[in-house]
Every structure is written in C-alpha cells, then in structure tokens.
Amino acid sequence: QVQLVESGGGLVQPGGSLRLSCAASGFIFSINAMGWYRQAPGKERELVAHITTGGSTNYANSVKGRFTISRDNAKNTMYLQMNSLKPEDTAVYYCAGPGGHWGQGTQVTVSS
C-alpha cells in the first residue's frame, strides 16, 4: 500500500533553515507528481510546493525564493529545503502523493 513518511521537522529560530524529507513506498514514485502541503492551527491545509515527474516546480507565493522542492527518484524520496524561515511558516507539513494519499505530517515551529 502507499506509504509516505515525512521527517526533518523541528524547532528553528527565525531566519533558520530546515530540510524536510518524504520517503515514499508502495507505488512507482518516478511516474507520479508529488507535493508538500502545510496546515497551521486554525487554518486550512494549503499547497506549499509541487513537483512534476519531469522536475517542474511551482510554489505558493508566500514561500517563493525561500523554499525549494526536489526529488530523488533513485531513493523514492522528495525533499523540501526551507530557508529564511519565518514564524508564519509554523505548521504541520504534509507530503502528498497519488490517489489522495498523505503522510502523517511533521511539525515545523519557527520561534525565538
């Protein structure tokens, strides 16, 4: 079955960086588009970044220039490099895969 496991979240100061990983299994990773979403307390889940099978990317306006999504098809893993983090980036970050599957989420907290 499809499994998506996020890792790499944590507590970081404003201006800091984190790299999230999403390890995928149970489907052919290389032929599926993937995405990162986030949900802050009291808010709806929102798209952060998306990557196609060919490596084309798009980003939410709020993270453009600070976040970079990438994928390693040999490792069945997707990444989200987050730089210049702001308190408003605080949220649970989810990996999204095919067929509406989600990971369990990883908490990112940006605070001094």
Short mmCIF file of the C-alpha atoms (twelve columns), coordinates in Angstrom:
data_MODEL
# 
_entry.id   MODEL 
# 
loop_
_atom_site.group_PDB 
_atom_site.id 
_atom_site.type_symbol 
_atom_site.label_atom_id 
_atom_site.label_alt_id 
_atom_site.label_comp_id 
_atom_site.label_asym_id 
_atom_site.label_seq_id 
_atom_site.Cartn_x 
_atom_site.Cartn_y 
_atom_site.Cartn_z 
_atom_site.pdbx_PDB_model_num 
ATOM 1   C CA . GLN A 1   0.000  0.000  0.000   1 
ATOM 2   C CA . VAL A 2   1.018  3.608  -0.444  1 
ATOM 3   C CA . GLN A 3   3.150  4.906  2.407   1 
ATOM 4   C CA . LEU A 4   4.510  8.417  2.797   1 
ATOM 5   C CA . VAL A 5   6.743  9.157  5.761   1 
ATOM 6   C CA . GLU A 6   7.852  12.703 6.495   1 
ATOM 7   C CA . SER A 7   10.859 13.622 8.604   1 
ATOM 8   C CA . GLY A 8   13.059 16.593 9.333   1 
ATOM 9   C CA . GLY A 9   10.717 18.912 11.183  1 
ATOM 10  C CA . GLY A 10  11.602 20.657 14.401  1 
ATOM 11  C CA . LEU A 11  12.048 23.937 16.207  1 
ATOM 12  C CA . VAL A 12  14.117 26.599 14.480  1 
ATOM 13  C CA . GLN A 13  14.746 30.285 15.039  1 
ATOM 14  C CA . PRO A 14  13.501 32.887 12.553  1 
ATOM 15  C CA . GLY A 15  15.900 33.089 9.645   1 
ATOM 16  C CA . GLY A 16  16.969 29.492 10.073  1 
ATOM 17  C CA . SER A 17  16.709 26.513 7.756   1 
ATOM 18  C CA . LEU A 18  15.278 23.024 7.778   1 
ATOM 19  C CA . ARG A 19  15.125 20.255 5.206   1 
ATOM 20  C CA . LEU A 20  12.094 18.019 5.157   1 
ATOM 21  C CA . SER A 21  12.114 14.563 3.579   1 
ATOM 22  C CA . CYS A 22  9.280  12.379 2.384   1 
ATOM 23  C CA . ALA A 23  10.110 8.709  1.915   1 
ATOM 24  C CA . ALA A 24  7.644  7.026  -0.426  1 
ATOM 25  C CA . SER A 25  6.791  3.377  -0.968  1 
ATOM 26  C CA . GLY A 26  4.017  1.240  -2.375  1 
ATOM 27  C CA . PHE A 27  3.811  2.943  -5.755  1 
ATOM 28  C CA . ILE A 28  6.032  3.879  -8.688  1 
ATOM 29  C CA . PHE A 29  7.459  7.110  -7.349  1 
ATOM 30  C CA . SER A 30  9.154  8.250  -10.543 1 
ATOM 31  C CA . ILE A 31  5.945  8.499  -12.565 1 
ATOM 32  C CA . ASN A 32  3.950  10.469 -10.046 1 
ATOM 33  C CA . ALA A 33  3.796  14.161 -9.276  1 
ATOM 34  C CA . MET A 34  4.258  14.965 -5.605  1 
ATOM 35  C CA . GLY A 35  3.597  17.878 -3.324  1 
ATOM 36  C CA . TRP A 36  4.142  19.455 0.055   1 
ATOM 37  C CA . TYR A 37  1.235  20.979 1.963   1 
ATOM 38  C CA . ARG A 38  1.024  22.612 5.350   1 
ATOM 39  C CA . GLN A 39  -1.647 23.310 7.919   1 
ATOM 40  C CA . ALA A 40  -1.292 25.913 10.615  1 
ATOM 41  C CA . PRO A 41  -3.508 25.910 13.726  1 
ATOM 42  C CA . GLY A 42  -6.979 27.177 12.878  1 
ATOM 43  C CA . LYS A 43  -6.251 27.336 9.167   1 
ATOM 44  C CA . GLU A 44  -6.991 25.171 6.167   1 
ATOM 45  C CA . ARG A 45  -4.369 22.938 4.627   1 
ATOM 46  C CA . GLU A 46  -2.584 24.773 1.826   1 
ATOM 47  C CA . LEU A 47  -0.268 23.826 -1.011  1 
ATOM 48  C CA . VAL A 48  3.331  24.825 -0.370  1 
ATOM 49  C CA . ALA A 49  5.108  23.352 -3.393  1 
ATOM 50  C CA . HIS A 50  4.541  20.848 -6.167  1 
ATOM 51  C CA . ILE A 51  6.915  18.901 -8.395  1 
ATOM 52  C CA . THR A 52  6.089  17.005 -11.573 1 
ATOM 53  C CA . THR A 53  7.632  13.798 -12.820 1 
ATOM 54  C CA . GLY A 54  9.876  15.864 -15.063 1 
ATOM 55  C CA . GLY A 55  11.042 18.071 -12.222 1 
ATOM 56  C CA . SER A 56  8.973  21.158 -12.991 1 
ATOM 57  C CA . THR A 57  8.057  23.015 -9.837  1 
ATOM 58  C CA . ASN A 58  5.631  25.580 -8.548  1 
ATOM 59  C CA . TYR A 59  5.352  27.309 -5.210  1 
ATOM 60  C CA . ALA A 60  2.932  29.222 -3.062  1 
ATOM 61  C CA . ASN A 61  3.664  32.935 -3.319  1 
ATOM 62  C CA . SER A 62  4.424  33.040 0.396   1 
ATOM 63  C CA . VAL A 63  7.417  30.693 0.044   1 
ATOM 64  C CA . LYS A 64  8.808  31.603 -3.379  1 
ATOM 65  C CA . GLY A 65  12.505 32.333 -3.214  1 
ATOM 66  C CA . ARG A 66  12.845 30.718 0.218   1 
ATOM 67  C CA . PHE A 67  11.748 27.104 -0.258  1 
ATOM 68  C CA . THR A 68  12.971 24.568 -2.804  1 
ATOM 69  C CA . ILE A 69  11.218 21.309 -3.615  1 
ATOM 70  C CA . SER A 70  13.182 18.465 -5.159  1 
ATOM 71  C CA . ARG A 71  13.001 14.732 -5.696  1 
ATOM 72  C CA . ASP A 72  15.407 11.812 -5.922  1 
ATOM 73  C CA . ASN A 73  13.717 9.081  -7.923  1 
ATOM 74  C CA . ALA A 74  16.517 6.622  -7.174  1 
ATOM 75  C CA . LYS A 75  15.754 6.964  -3.466  1 
ATOM 76  C CA . ASN A 76  11.960 7.330  -3.796  1 
ATOM 77  C CA . THR A 77  12.263 10.489 -1.747  1 
ATOM 78  C CA . MET A 78  11.044 14.059 -2.046  1 
ATOM 79  C CA . TYR A 79  12.576 16.998 -0.207  1 
ATOM 80  C CA . LEU A 80  11.656 20.491 0.857   1 
ATOM 81  C CA . GLN A 81  14.562 22.790 1.637   1 
ATOM 82  C CA . MET A 82  13.271 25.678 3.705   1 
ATOM 83  C CA . ASN A 83  15.459 28.742 4.179   1 
ATOM 84  C CA . SER A 84  14.866 32.129 5.763   1 
ATOM 85  C CA . LEU A 85  12.106 30.647 7.866   1 
ATOM 86  C CA . LYS A 86  9.522  32.963 9.388   1 
ATOM 87  C CA . PRO A 87  7.166  32.470 12.338  1 
ATOM 88  C CA . GLU A 88  4.276  32.320 9.868   1 
ATOM 89  C CA . ASP A 89  5.821  29.180 8.383   1 
ATOM 90  C CA . THR A 90  4.932  27.351 11.593  1 
ATOM 91  C CA . ALA A 91  2.652  24.455 10.666  1 
ATOM 92  C CA . VAL A 92  2.397  20.731 10.255  1 
ATOM 93  C CA . TYR A 93  3.900  19.883 6.878   1 
ATOM 94  C CA . TYR A 94  2.439  17.006 4.890   1 
ATOM 95  C CA . CYS A 95  3.674  15.038 1.931   1 
ATOM 96  C CA . ALA A 96  1.028  14.419 -0.722  1 
ATOM 97  C CA . GLY A 97  1.166  11.519 -3.133  1 
ATOM 98  C CA . PRO A 98  -1.008 9.845  -5.744  1 
ATOM 99  C CA . GLY A 99  -4.608 8.930  -5.148  1 
ATOM 100 C CA . GLY A 100 -5.067 11.435 -2.358  1 
ATOM 101 C CA . HIS A 101 -2.613 9.755  -0.032  1 
ATOM 102 C CA . TRP A 102 -0.990 11.780 2.731   1 
ATOM 103 C CA . GLY A 103 1.825  11.267 5.161   1 
ATOM 104 C CA . GLN A 104 1.374  11.644 8.894   1 
ATOM 105 C CA . GLY A 105 2.902  15.113 8.893   1 
ATOM 106 C CA . THR A 106 5.918  16.676 10.553  1 
ATOM 107 C CA . GLN A 107 5.755  19.714 12.819  1 
ATOM 108 C CA . VAL A 108 7.762  22.798 11.914  1 
ATOM 109 C CA . THR A 109 7.915  25.523 14.541  1 
ATOM 110 C CA . VAL A 110 9.668  28.808 13.863  1 
ATOM 111 C CA . SER A 111 10.156 30.758 17.041  1 
ATOM 112 C CA . SER A 112 12.795 32.600 19.007  1 
# 
